[in-house]
Amino acid sequence: MIAAGGHILVGRLDPIECAAIAYDGSTAVAMLHRKTAETIPQLLERLDAAVGQAWHTGSVVDDINT
């Protein structure tokens, strides 16, 4: 994904205290809100799984806007 121009963002996305977002170079493929007591490594594991799911199904994984 990164080799194709994509990137990830982990941090504050006002008003969300902590989010993890993955872009494939043109669009967001996964947008996650950090759960209470979730560690950053756990959030990144969920992001990795969400990116895999998005690539296999073609559907964006979005728990920020839902």
N, C-alpha and C positions, 0 to 999 in steps of 0.2 A: 504494500500500500504506500509506504513512504517513498519507495523507488519510483512510483508512478506520480509523485507530486502531492501525495496525501500527507496528513499530519494528525497529531492528537493534541488536545488541550485538556489540561487538568488544572482546575482552580475555581476561583470565585467567578460566577456569572450572575451578577446582580439580578434578582434578589436571592439567587441560590447560593448558599454558602460554599458548596463544593460540587462541581460537576466534572464529568469526563466525556469528551466529545471526540469522535473519530471522523475525519474527512477523507474521502478517497481521491481528492484532487479537484473535484468539482461539486460535490454535495456531501452533506453529513450522512453517514451510514449508521451511526450509533450515538445516542445522547442519553447519558445516565446521570441520575441524581444520587449523590452519596447517601447511603442509608445511615441511620443513627448507629453509632458504635462500629461502623464499617471502617476498616483500615484502608490506607491508600493501596497497598498491595492487593487487597481483596477487591477494591474498586477496579483496579487494572485487570484483574482476572475476569471480572464480569464484563469489562469492556472488550477484552480479547474474545470472549465467548459471543458477545453481541455482534462484533464485527464478523466473526465466522458465520453466525446465523444470517446476518444481512447478506453476505456474499452467496450463501447457499440458497436462500429463499428469494432474494431480490427485494426484501422488505426492510425498511428502516426500523431500527429498534429505538424507540423514543419513550423514555419514562419521565422526561422533563415536561413535555407539552401535552401529556395525557392525563 
